[in-house]
Amino acid sequence: MAKKFGIVEILLRTSPYRLEFYVDRVDGDDTSGWVGGTGNVSLADGITITIVRNDRRGALLKFEPSD
C-alpha cells in the first residue's frame, strides 16, 4: 500500500459498536480516530473503510478505493 496510497500500515481495533484506527503514513503525517456503530472512513490517501457491521459477533469491514 505504501507505493499506491502512501500508507505503511493500518492498525484496527474493534470492540462491540466501536472501531479504533491508526494509519501510519510514509510522510509521517499519521492519522487516528474512532467510529461508533457503522459508516465510512475516507482517508485522503484514496482508501475508504466501510464498517458494514460491528456488534457483539465482531466487525465486518470493506476496504476499497475512494471515488
PDB file of N, CA, C, O and CB in Angstrom:
ATOM      1  N   MET A   1       0.808  -1.195   0.000  1.00  0.00           N
ATOM      2  CA  MET A   1       0.000   0.000   0.000  1.00  0.00           C
ATOM      3  C   MET A   1       0.850   1.257   0.000  1.00  0.00           C
ATOM      4  O   MET A   1       0.370   2.327  -0.373  1.00  0.00           O
ATOM      5  CB  MET A   1      -0.918  -0.001   1.183  1.00  0.00           C
ATOM      6  N   ALA A   2       2.089   1.145   0.407  1.00  0.00           N
ATOM      7  CA  ALA A   2       2.920   2.339   0.520  1.00  0.00           C
ATOM      8  C   ALA A   2       3.092   3.060  -0.805  1.00  0.00           C
ATOM      9  O   ALA A   2       2.979   4.284  -0.859  1.00  0.00           O
ATOM     10  CB  ALA A   2       4.269   1.976   1.070  1.00  0.00           C
ATOM     11  N   LYS A   3       3.360   2.329  -1.865  1.00  0.00           N
ATOM     12  CA  LYS A   3       3.595   2.993  -3.154  1.00  0.00           C
ATOM     13  C   LYS A   3       2.332   3.649  -3.687  1.00  0.00           C
ATOM     14  O   LYS A   3       2.378   4.789  -4.150  1.00  0.00           O
ATOM     15  CB  LYS A   3       4.126   1.993  -4.175  1.00  0.00           C
ATOM     16  N   LYS A   4       1.211   2.952  -3.631  1.00  0.00           N
ATOM     17  CA  LYS A   4      -0.009   3.474  -4.236  1.00  0.00           C
ATOM     18  C   LYS A   4      -0.716   4.513  -3.363  1.00  0.00           C
ATOM     19  O   LYS A   4      -1.222   5.513  -3.872  1.00  0.00           O
ATOM     20  CB  LYS A   4      -0.950   2.339  -4.529  1.00  0.00           C
ATOM     21  N   PHE A   5      -0.751   4.276  -2.044  1.00  0.00           N
ATOM     22  CA  PHE A   5      -1.543   5.131  -1.169  1.00  0.00           C
ATOM     23  C   PHE A   5      -0.726   5.910  -0.138  1.00  0.00           C
ATOM     24  O   PHE A   5      -1.292   6.719   0.597  1.00  0.00           O
ATOM     25  CB  PHE A   5      -2.551   4.304  -0.463  1.00  0.00           C
ATOM     26  N   GLY A   6       0.580   5.690  -0.064  1.00  0.00           N
ATOM     27  CA  GLY A   6       1.399   6.415   0.900  1.00  0.00           C
ATOM     28  C   GLY A   6       1.198   5.952   2.331  1.00  0.00           C
ATOM     29  O   GLY A   6       1.421   6.714   3.271  1.00  0.00           O
ATOM     30  N   ILE A   7       0.771   4.691   2.502  1.00  0.00           N
ATOM     31  CA  ILE A   7       0.485   4.149   3.823  1.00  0.00           C
ATOM     32  C   ILE A   7       1.447   3.013   4.131  1.00  0.00           C
ATOM     33  O   ILE A   7       1.642   2.116   3.310  1.00  0.00           O
ATOM     34  CB  ILE A   7      -0.974   3.662   3.913  1.00  0.00           C
ATOM     35  N   VAL A   8       2.048   3.052   5.311  1.00  0.00           N
ATOM     36  CA  VAL A   8       2.917   1.968   5.755  1.00  0.00           C
ATOM     37  C   VAL A   8       2.059   0.827   6.289  1.00  0.00           C
ATOM     38  O   VAL A   8       2.247  -0.325   5.897  1.00  0.00           O
ATOM     39  CB  VAL A   8       3.918   2.462   6.838  1.00  0.00           C
ATOM     40  N   GLU A   9       1.104   1.140   7.194  1.00  0.00           N
ATOM     41  CA  GLU A   9       0.193   0.130   7.716  1.00  0.00           C
ATOM     42  C   GLU A   9      -1.037   0.786   8.300  1.00  0.00           C
ATOM     43  O   GLU A   9      -1.032   1.968   8.644  1.00  0.00           O
ATOM     44  CB  GLU A   9       0.885  -0.735   8.768  1.00  0.00           C
ATOM     45  N   ILE A  10      -2.089  -0.002   8.406  1.00  0.00           N
ATOM     46  CA  ILE A  10      -3.323   0.425   9.067  1.00  0.00           C
ATOM     47  C   ILE A  10      -3.563  -0.542  10.215  1.00  0.00           C
ATOM     48  O   ILE A  10      -3.650  -1.752  10.009  1.00  0.00           O
ATOM     49  CB  ILE A  10      -4.553   0.457   8.067  1.00  0.00           C
ATOM     50  N   LEU A  11      -3.671  -0.008  11.420  1.00  0.00           N
ATOM     51  CA  LEU A  11      -3.957  -0.821  12.598  1.00  0.00           C
ATOM     52  C   LEU A  11      -5.403  -0.584  13.009  1.00  0.00           C
ATOM     53  O   LEU A  11      -5.847   0.559  13.122  1.00  0.00           O
ATOM     54  CB  LEU A  11      -2.980  -0.487  13.769  1.00  0.00           C
ATOM     55  N   LEU A  12      -6.131  -1.668  13.231  1.00  0.00           N
ATOM     56  CA  LEU A  12      -7.537  -1.572  13.606  1.00  0.00           C
ATOM     57  C   LEU A  12      -7.776  -2.338  14.893  1.00  0.00           C
ATOM     58  O   LEU A  12      -7.192  -3.398  15.118  1.00  0.00           O
ATOM     59  CB  LEU A  12      -8.446  -2.107  12.482  1.00  0.00           C
ATOM     60  N   ARG A  13      -8.636  -1.793  15.731  1.00  0.00           N
ATOM     61  CA  ARG A  13      -9.055  -2.495  16.940  1.00  0.00           C
ATOM     62  C   ARG A  13     -10.554  -2.318  17.068  1.00  0.00           C
ATOM     63  O   ARG A  13     -11.065  -1.199  17.015  1.00  0.00           O
ATOM     64  CB  ARG A  13      -8.305  -1.966  18.213  1.00  0.00           C
ATOM     65  N   THR A  14     -11.249  -3.418  17.235  1.00  0.00           N
ATOM     66  CA  THR A  14     -12.695  -3.327  17.343  1.00  0.00           C
ATOM     67  C   THR A  14     -13.165  -3.840  18.694  1.00  0.00           C
ATOM     68  O   THR A  14     -12.574  -4.746  19.281  1.00  0.00           O
ATOM     69  CB  THR A  14     -13.365  -4.107  16.217  1.00  0.00           C
ATOM     70  N   SER A  15     -14.216  -3.250  19.153  1.00  0.00           N
ATOM     71  CA  SER A  15     -14.983  -3.742  20.274  1.00  0.00           C
ATOM     72  C   SER A  15     -16.433  -3.559  19.841  1.00  0.00           C
ATOM     73  O   SER A  15     -16.690  -2.843  18.872  1.00  0.00           O
ATOM     74  CB  SER A  15     -14.639  -2.979  21.643  1.00  0.00           C
ATOM     75  N   PRO A  16     -17.385  -4.179  20.523  1.00  0.00           N
ATOM     76  CA  PRO A  16     -18.761  -4.015  20.055  1.00  0.00           C
ATOM     77  C   PRO A  16     -19.137  -2.546  19.862  1.00  0.00           C
ATOM     78  O   PRO A  16     -19.030  -1.734  20.782  1.00  0.00           O
ATOM     79  CB  PRO A  16     -19.721  -4.664  21.036  1.00  0.00           C
ATOM     80  N   TYR A  17     -19.574  -2.228  18.661  1.00  0.00           N
ATOM     81  CA  TYR A  17     -20.085  -0.903  18.299  1.00  0.00           C
ATOM     82  C   TYR A  17     -19.027   0.195  18.239  1.00  0.00           C
ATOM     83  O   TYR A  17     -19.376   1.376  18.224  1.00  0.00           O
ATOM     84  CB  TYR A  17     -21.132  -0.503  19.269  1.00  0.00           C
ATOM     85  N   ARG A  18     -17.738  -0.166  18.205  1.00  0.00           N
ATOM     86  CA  ARG A  18     -16.686   0.856  18.124  1.00  0.00           C
ATOM     87  C   ARG A  18     -15.493   0.297  17.345  1.00  0.00           C
ATOM     88  O   ARG A  18     -15.041  -0.821  17.594  1.00  0.00           O
ATOM     89  CB  ARG A  18     -16.242   1.316  19.553  1.00  0.00           C
ATOM     90  N   LEU A  19     -14.993   1.096  16.398  1.00  0.00           N
ATOM     91  CA  LEU A  19     -13.796   0.760  15.636  1.00  0.00           C
ATOM     92  C   LEU A  19     -12.774   1.871  15.857  1.00  0.00           C
ATOM     93  O   LEU A  19     -13.050   3.039  15.585  1.00  0.00           O
ATOM     94  CB  LEU A  19     -14.119   0.577  14.108  1.00  0.00           C
ATOM     95  N   GLU A  20     -11.596   1.503  16.350  1.00  0.00           N
ATOM     96  CA  GLU A  20     -10.500   2.453  16.509  1.00  0.00           C
ATOM     97  C   GLU A  20      -9.484   2.168  15.415  1.00  0.00           C
ATOM     98  O   GLU A  20      -9.208   1.009  15.103  1.00  0.00           O
ATOM     99  CB  GLU A  20      -9.846   2.354  17.935  1.00  0.00           C
ATOM    100  N   PHE A  21      -8.923   3.234  14.827  1.00  0.00           N
ATOM    101  CA  PHE A  21      -7.968   3.035  13.737  1.00  0.00           C
ATOM    102  C   PHE A  21      -6.761   3.951  13.907  1.00  0.00           C
ATOM    103  O   PHE A  21      -6.846   5.037  14.481  1.00  0.00           O
ATOM    104  CB  PHE A  21      -8.641   3.287  12.377  1.00  0.00           C
ATOM    105  N   TYR A  22      -5.649   3.475  13.390  1.00  0.00           N
ATOM    106  CA  TYR A  22      -4.408   4.248  13.340  1.00  0.00           C
ATOM    107  C   TYR A  22      -3.793   3.997  11.972  1.00  0.00           C
ATOM    108  O   TYR A  22      -3.598   2.844  11.587  1.00  0.00           O
ATOM    109  CB  TYR A  22      -3.412   3.852  14.511  1.00  0.00           C
ATOM    110  N   VAL A  23      -3.487   5.048  11.239  1.00  0.00           N
ATOM    111  CA  VAL A  23      -2.900   4.943   9.905  1.00  0.00           C
ATOM    112  C   VAL A  23      -1.489   5.513   9.963  1.00  0.00           C
ATOM    113  O   VAL A  23      -1.300   6.705  10.209  1.00  0.00           O
ATOM    114  CB  VAL A  23      -3.769   5.692   8.834  1.00  0.00           C
ATOM    115  N   ASP A  24      -0.503   4.655   9.734  1.00  0.00           N
ATOM    116  CA  ASP A  24       0.913   5.040   9.719  1.00  0.00           C
ATOM    117  C   ASP A  24       1.264   5.405   8.280  1.00  0.00           C
ATOM    118  O   ASP A  24       1.289   4.538   7.406  1.00  0.00           O
ATOM    119  CB  ASP A  24       1.846   3.877  10.265  1.00  0.00           C
ATOM    120  N   ARG A  25       1.535   6.681   8.031  1.00  0.00           N
ATOM    121  CA  ARG A  25       1.794   7.165   6.680  1.00  0.00           C
ATOM    122  C   ARG A  25       3.289   7.304   6.409  1.00  0.00           C
ATOM    123  O   ARG A  25       4.088   7.538   7.315  1.00  0.00           O
ATOM    124  CB  ARG A  25       1.101   8.502   6.459  1.00  0.00           C
ATOM    125  N   VAL A  26       3.636   7.153   5.149  1.00  0.00           N
ATOM    126  CA  VAL A  26       5.027   7.256   4.717  1.00  0.00           C
ATOM    127  C   VAL A  26       5.602   8.624   5.064  1.00  0.00           C
ATOM    128  O   VAL A  26       6.750   8.715   5.498  1.00  0.00           O
ATOM    129  CB  VAL A  26       5.140   7.000   3.210  1.00  0.00           C
ATOM    130  N   ASP A  27       4.830   9.682   4.882  1.00  0.00           N
ATOM    131  CA  ASP A  27       5.329  11.045   5.106  1.00  0.00           C
ATOM    132  C   ASP A  27       5.353  11.456   6.580  1.00  0.00           C
ATOM    133  O   ASP A  27       5.770  12.568   6.903  1.00  0.00           O
ATOM    134  CB  ASP A  27       4.484  12.022   4.336  1.00  0.00           C
ATOM    135  N   GLY A  28       4.904  10.556   7.485  1.00  0.00           N
ATOM    136  CA  GLY A  28       4.926  10.847   8.908  1.00  0.00           C
ATOM    137  C   GLY A  28       3.713  11.584   9.426  1.00  0.00           C
ATOM    138  O   GLY A  28       3.615  11.831  10.628  1.00  0.00           O
ATOM    139  N   ASP A  29       2.768  11.948   8.540  1.00  0.00           N
ATOM    140  CA  ASP A  29       1.552  12.656   8.934  1.00  0.00           C
ATOM    141  C   ASP A  29       0.473  11.626   9.273  1.00  0.00           C
ATOM    142  O   ASP A  29      -0.491  11.460   8.526  1.00  0.00           O
ATOM    143  CB  ASP A  29       1.068  13.624   7.800  1.00  0.00           C
ATOM    144  N   ASP A  30       0.644  10.934  10.408  1.00  0.00           N
ATOM    145  CA  ASP A  30      -0.224   9.824  10.781  1.00  0.00           C
ATOM    146  C   ASP A  30      -1.624  10.302  11.162  1.00  0.00           C
ATOM    147  O   ASP A  30      -1.824  11.470  11.496  1.00  0.00           O
ATOM    148  CB  ASP A  30       0.391   9.047  11.935  1.00  0.00           C
ATOM    149  N   THR A  31      -2.581   9.391  11.107  1.00  0.00           N
ATOM    150  CA  THR A  31      -3.977   9.681  11.398  1.00  0.00           C
ATOM    151  C   THR A  31      -4.513   8.636  12.358  1.00  0.00           C
ATOM    152  O   THR A  31      -4.175   7.457  12.253  1.00  0.00           O
ATOM    153  CB  THR A  31      -4.820   9.721  10.103  1.00  0.00           C
ATOM    154  N   SER A  32      -5.350   9.067  13.295  1.00  0.00           N
ATOM    155  CA  SER A  32      -6.010   8.115  14.177  1.00  0.00           C
ATOM    156  C   SER A  32      -7.397   8.637  14.512  1.00  0.00           C
ATOM    157  O   SER A  32      -7.691   9.823  14.365  1.00  0.00           O
ATOM    158  CB  SER A  32      -5.181   7.877  15.466  1.00  0.00           C
ATOM    159  N   GLY A  33      -8.239   7.723  14.966  1.00  0.00           N
ATOM    160  CA  GLY A  33      -9.592   8.117  15.343  1.00  0.00           C
ATOM    161  C   GLY A  33     -10.436   6.906  15.658  1.00  0.00           C
ATOM    162  O   GLY A  33      -9.923   5.794  15.788  1.00  0.00           O
ATOM    163  N   TRP A  34     -11.728   7.124  15.779  1.00  0.00           N
ATOM    164  CA  TRP A  34     -12.641   6.022  16.040  1.00  0.00           C
ATOM    165  C   TRP A  34     -13.999   6.333  15.436  1.00  0.00           C
ATOM    166  O   TRP A  34     -14.341   7.487  15.178  1.00  0.00           O
ATOM    167  CB  TRP A  34     -12.765   5.755  17.554  1.00  0.00           C
ATOM    168  N   VAL A  35     -14.767   5.263  15.218  1.00  0.00           N
ATOM    169  CA  VAL A  35     -16.125   5.374  14.689  1.00  0.00           C
ATOM    170  C   VAL A  35     -17.015   4.489  15.546  1.00  0.00           C
ATOM    171  O   VAL A  35     -16.670   3.341  15.823  1.00  0.00           O
ATOM    172  CB  VAL A  35     -16.197   4.963  13.168  1.00  0.00           C
ATOM    173  N   GLY A  36     -18.139   5.006  15.961  1.00  0.00           N
ATOM    174  CA  GLY A  36     -19.117   4.224  16.708  1.00  0.00           C
ATOM    175  C   GLY A  36     -20.182   3.691  15.757  1.00  0.00           C
ATOM    176  O   GLY A  36     -20.714   4.437  14.935  1.00  0.00           O
ATOM    177  N   GLY A  37     -20.489   2.420  15.868  1.00  0.00           N
ATOM    178  CA  GLY A  37     -21.513   1.820  15.016  1.00  0.00           C
ATOM    179  C   GLY A  37     -20.983   1.504  13.629  1.00  0.00           C
ATOM    180  O   GLY A  37     -19.889   0.959  13.483  1.00  0.00           O
ATOM    181  N   THR A  38     -21.761   1.848  12.610  1.00  0.00           N
ATOM    182  CA  THR A  38     -21.373   1.589  11.224  1.00  0.00           C
ATOM    183  C   THR A  38     -21.179   2.906  10.491  1.00  0.00           C
ATOM    184  O   THR A  38     -21.539   3.969  10.996  1.00  0.00           O
ATOM    185  CB  THR A  38     -22.432   0.720  10.506  1.00  0.00           C
ATOM    186  N   GLY A  39     -20.603   2.827   9.288  1.00  0.00           N
ATOM    187  CA  GLY A  39     -20.389   4.025   8.490  1.00  0.00           C
ATOM    188  C   GLY A  39     -19.132   3.901   7.657  1.00  0.00           C
ATOM    189  O   GLY A  39     -18.662   2.795   7.391  1.00  0.00           O
ATOM    190  N   ASN A  40     -18.587   5.034   7.245  1.00  0.00           N
ATOM    191  CA  ASN A  40     -17.420   5.072   6.380  1.00  0.00           C
ATOM    192  C   ASN A  40     -16.329   5.954   6.968  1.00  0.00           C
ATOM    193  O   ASN A  40     -16.595   6.956   7.632  1.00  0.00           O
ATOM    194  CB  ASN A  40     -17.805   5.567   4.995  1.00  0.00           C
ATOM    195  N   VAL A  41     -15.091   5.546   6.701  1.00  0.00           N
ATOM    196  CA  VAL A  41     -13.931   6.377   6.985  1.00  0.00           C
ATOM    197  C   VAL A  41     -13.211   6.542   5.659  1.00  0.00           C
ATOM    198  O   VAL A  41     -12.687   5.569   5.117  1.00  0.00           O
ATOM    199  CB  VAL A  41     -12.992   5.745   8.100  1.00  0.00           C
ATOM    200  N   SER A  42     -13.176   7.749   5.129  1.00  0.00           N
ATOM    201  CA  SER A  42     -12.488   8.013   3.869  1.00  0.00           C
ATOM    202  C   SER A  42     -11.182   8.729   4.171  1.00  0.00           C
ATOM    203  O   SER A  42     -11.176   9.830   4.723  1.00  0.00           O
ATOM    204  CB  SER A  42     -13.375   8.856   2.902  1.00  0.00           C
ATOM    205  N   LEU A  43     -10.087   8.097   3.807  1.00  0.00           N
ATOM    206  CA  LEU A  43      -8.771   8.672   4.039  1.00  0.00           C
ATOM    207  C   LEU A  43      -8.345   9.492   2.830  1.00  0.00           C
ATOM    208  O   LEU A  43      -8.715   9.165   1.702  1.00  0.00           O
ATOM    209  CB  LEU A  43      -7.737   7.572   4.338  1.00  0.00           C
ATOM    210  N   ALA A  44      -7.584  10.536   3.047  1.00  0.00           N
ATOM    211  CA  ALA A  44      -7.117  11.402   1.971  1.00  0.00           C
ATOM    212  C   ALA A  44      -6.236  10.649   0.972  1.00  0.00           C
ATOM    213  O   ALA A  44      -6.033  11.106  -0.153  1.00  0.00           O
ATOM    214  CB  ALA A  44      -6.351  12.582   2.550  1.00  0.00           C
ATOM    215  N   ASP A  45      -5.719   9.500   1.387  1.00  0.00           N
ATOM    216  CA  ASP A  45      -4.850   8.704   0.520  1.00  0.00           C
ATOM    217  C   ASP A  45      -5.607   7.984  -0.587  1.00  0.00           C
ATOM    218  O   ASP A  45      -4.990   7.416  -1.488  1.00  0.00           O
ATOM    219  CB  ASP A  45      -4.097   7.698   1.342  1.00  0.00           C
ATOM    220  N   GLY A  46      -6.925   8.001  -0.533  1.00  0.00           N
ATOM    221  CA  GLY A  46      -7.707   7.343  -1.563  1.00  0.00           C
ATOM    222  C   GLY A  46      -8.277   6.005  -1.159  1.00  0.00           C
ATOM    223  O   GLY A  46      -8.673   5.227  -2.028  1.00  0.00           O
ATOM    224  N   ILE A  47      -8.334   5.703   0.138  1.00  0.00           N
ATOM    225  CA  ILE A  47      -8.903   4.458   0.633  1.00  0.00           C
ATOM    226  C   ILE A  47     -10.126   4.781   1.479  1.00  0.00           C
ATOM    227  O   ILE A  47     -10.102   5.705   2.292  1.00  0.00           O
ATOM    228  CB  ILE A  47      -7.857   3.650   1.451  1.00  0.00           C
ATOM    229  N   THR A  48     -11.194   4.018   1.284  1.00  0.00           N
ATOM    230  CA  THR A  48     -12.375   4.123   2.126  1.00  0.00           C
ATOM    231  C   THR A  48     -12.554   2.812   2.872  1.00  0.00           C
ATOM    232  O   THR A  48     -12.520   1.735   2.276  1.00  0.00           O
ATOM    233  CB  THR A  48     -13.638   4.466   1.288  1.00  0.00           C
ATOM    234  N   ILE A  49     -12.745   2.913   4.180  1.00  0.00           N
ATOM    235  CA  ILE A  49     -13.049   1.752   5.019  1.00  0.00           C
ATOM    236  C   ILE A  49     -14.536   1.841   5.346  1.00  0.00           C
ATOM    237  O   ILE A  49     -14.979   2.795   5.985  1.00  0.00           O
ATOM    238  CB  ILE A  49     -12.152   1.713   6.339  1.00  0.00           C
ATOM    239  N   THR A  50     -15.299   0.853   4.912  1.00  0.00           N
ATOM    240  CA  THR A  50     -16.722   0.806   5.215  1.00  0.00           C
ATOM    241  C   THR A  50     -16.938  -0.185   6.348  1.00  0.00           C
ATOM    242  O   THR A  50     -16.528  -1.343   6.261  1.00  0.00           O
ATOM    243  CB  THR A  50     -17.559   0.413   3.958  1.00  0.00           C
ATOM    244  N   ILE A  51     -17.574   0.271   7.394  1.00  0.00           N
ATOM    245  CA  ILE A  51     -17.901  -0.584   8.528  1.00  0.00           C
ATOM    246  C   ILE A  51     -19.311  -1.106   8.279  1.00  0.00           C
ATOM    247  O   ILE A  51     -20.300  -0.432   8.567  1.00  0.00           O
ATOM    248  CB  ILE A  51     -17.793   0.191   9.910  1.00  0.00           C
ATOM    249  N   VAL A  52     -19.381  -2.307   7.744  1.00  0.00           N
ATOM    250  CA  VAL A  52     -20.657  -2.905   7.368  1.00  0.00           C
ATOM    251  C   VAL A  52     -21.420  -3.344   8.615  1.00  0.00           C
ATOM    252  O   VAL A  52     -22.628  -3.132   8.727  1.00  0.00           O
ATOM    253  CB  VAL A  52     -20.438  -4.103   6.420  1.00  0.00           C
ATOM    254  N   ARG A  53     -20.701  -3.953   9.543  1.00  0.00           N
ATOM    255  CA  ARG A  53     -21.300  -4.433  10.784  1.00  0.00           C
ATOM    256  C   ARG A  53     -20.252  -4.360  11.884  1.00  0.00           C
ATOM    257  O   ARG A  53     -19.082  -4.659  11.643  1.00  0.00           O
ATOM    258  CB  ARG A  53     -21.847  -5.888  10.627  1.00  0.00           C
ATOM    259  N   ASN A  54     -20.653  -3.971  13.075  1.00  0.00           N
ATOM    260  CA  ASN A  54     -19.763  -4.007  14.233  1.00  0.00           C
ATOM    261  C   ASN A  54     -20.636  -4.188  15.469  1.00  0.00           C
ATOM    262  O   ASN A  54     -21.205  -3.229  15.989  1.00  0.00           O
ATOM    263  CB  ASN A  54     -18.883  -2.700  14.335  1.00  0.00           C
ATOM    264  N   ASP A  55     -20.731  -5.425  15.926  1.00  0.00           N
ATOM    265  CA  ASP A  55     -21.571  -5.749  17.068  1.00  0.00           C
ATOM    266  C   ASP A  55     -20.896  -6.825  17.911  1.00  0.00           C
ATOM    267  O   ASP A  55     -19.694  -7.056  17.777  1.00  0.00           O
ATOM    268  CB  ASP A  55     -22.969  -6.212  16.606  1.00  0.00           C
ATOM    269  N   ARG A  56     -21.648  -7.472  18.763  1.00  0.00           N
ATOM    270  CA  ARG A  56     -21.060  -8.495  19.644  1.00  0.00           C
ATOM    271  C   ARG A  56     -20.477  -9.672  18.874  1.00  0.00           C
ATOM    272  O   ARG A  56     -19.609 -10.375  19.391  1.00  0.00           O
ATOM    273  CB  ARG A  56     -22.104  -9.002  20.616  1.00  0.00           C
ATOM    274  N   ARG A  57     -20.938  -9.896  17.653  1.00  0.00           N
ATOM    275  CA  ARG A  57     -20.418 -11.002  16.824  1.00  0.00           C
ATOM    276  C   ARG A  57     -19.071 -10.658  16.196  1.00  0.00           C
ATOM    277  O   ARG A  57     -18.364 -11.552  15.731  1.00  0.00           O
ATOM    278  CB  ARG A  57     -21.422 -11.357  15.721  1.00  0.00           C
ATOM    279  N   GLY A  58     -18.709  -9.390  16.174  1.00  0.00           N
ATOM    280  CA  GLY A  58     -17.464  -8.950  15.551  1.00  0.00           C
ATOM    281  C   GLY A  58     -17.729  -7.886  14.504  1.00  0.00           C
ATOM    282  O   GLY A  58     -18.858  -7.424  14.340  1.00  0.00           O
ATOM    283  N   ALA A  59     -16.676  -7.502  13.799  1.00  0.00           N
ATOM    284  CA  ALA A  59     -16.778  -6.430  12.805  1.00  0.00           C
ATOM    285  C   ALA A  59     -16.605  -7.006  11.399  1.00  0.00           C
ATOM    286  O   ALA A  59     -15.827  -7.935  11.182  1.00  0.00           O
ATOM    287  CB  ALA A  59     -15.716  -5.325  13.074  1.00  0.00           C
ATOM    288  N   LEU A  60     -17.340  -6.441  10.462  1.00  0.00           N
ATOM    289  CA  LEU A  60     -17.189  -6.756   9.043  1.00  0.00           C
ATOM    290  C   LEU A  60     -16.818  -5.453   8.344  1.00  0.00           C
ATOM    291  O   LEU A  60     -17.612  -4.515   8.284  1.00  0.00           O
ATOM    292  CB  LEU A  60     -18.509  -7.394   8.431  1.00  0.00           C
ATOM    293  N   LEU A  61     -15.590  -5.413   7.816  1.00  0.00           N
ATOM    294  CA  LEU A  61     -15.054  -4.208   7.182  1.00  0.00           C
ATOM    295  C   LEU A  61     -14.810  -4.455   5.707  1.00  0.00           C
ATOM    296  O   LEU A  61     -14.482  -5.570   5.302  1.00  0.00           O
ATOM    297  CB  LEU A  61     -13.754  -3.761   7.867  1.00  0.00           C
ATOM    298  N   LYS A  62     -14.972  -3.415   4.904  1.00  0.00           N
ATOM    299  CA  LYS A  62     -14.695  -3.481   3.470  1.00  0.00           C
ATOM    300  C   LYS A  62     -13.744  -2.332   3.132  1.00  0.00           C
ATOM    301  O   LYS A  62     -14.010  -1.174   3.453  1.00  0.00           O
ATOM    302  CB  LYS A  62     -16.025  -3.400   2.617  1.00  0.00           C
ATOM    303  N   PHE A  63     -12.632  -2.674   2.480  1.00  0.00           N
ATOM    304  CA  PHE A  63     -11.654  -1.687   2.053  1.00  0.00           C
ATOM    305  C   PHE A  63     -11.773  -1.520   0.545  1.00  0.00           C
ATOM    306  O   PHE A  63     -11.808  -2.506  -0.191  1.00  0.00           O
ATOM    307  CB  PHE A  63     -10.207  -2.106   2.462  1.00  0.00           C
ATOM    308  N   GLU A  64     -11.837  -0.270   0.083  1.00  0.00           N
ATOM    309  CA  GLU A  64     -11.931  -0.026  -1.356  1.00  0.00           C
ATOM    310  C   GLU A  64     -11.377   1.354  -1.684  1.00  0.00           C
ATOM    311  O   GLU A  64     -11.298   2.221  -0.813  1.00  0.00           O
ATOM    312  CB  GLU A  64     -13.395  -0.150  -1.840  1.00  0.00           C
ATOM    313  N   PRO A  65     -10.997   1.557  -2.935  1.00  0.00           N
ATOM    314  CA  PRO A  65     -10.517   2.889  -3.346  1.00  0.00           C
ATOM    315  C   PRO A  65     -11.616   3.914  -3.203  1.00  0.00           C
ATOM    316  O   PRO A  65     -12.778   3.616  -3.478  1.00  0.00           O
ATOM    317  CB  PRO A  65     -10.008   2.869  -4.796  1.00  0.00           C
ATOM    318  N   SER A  66     -11.274   5.112  -2.780  1.00  0.00           N
ATOM    319  CA  SER A  66     -12.265   6.198  -2.705  1.00  0.00           C
ATOM    320  C   SER A  66     -12.576   6.682  -4.104  1.00  0.00           C
ATOM    321  O   SER A  66     -11.765   6.565  -5.023  1.00  0.00           O
ATOM    322  CB  SER A  66     -11.753   7.373  -1.824  1.00  0.00           C
ATOM    323  N   ASP A  67     -13.767   7.226  -4.242  1.00  0.00           N
ATOM    324  CA  ASP A  67     -14.171   7.766  -5.560  1.00  0.00           C
ATOM    325  C   ASP A  67     -13.458   9.048  -5.865  1.00  0.00           C
ATOM    326  O   ASP A  67     -13.674   9.638  -6.923  1.00  0.00           O
ATOM    327  CB  ASP A  67     -15.675   7.999  -5.617  1.00  0.00           C
TER     328      ASP A  67
END
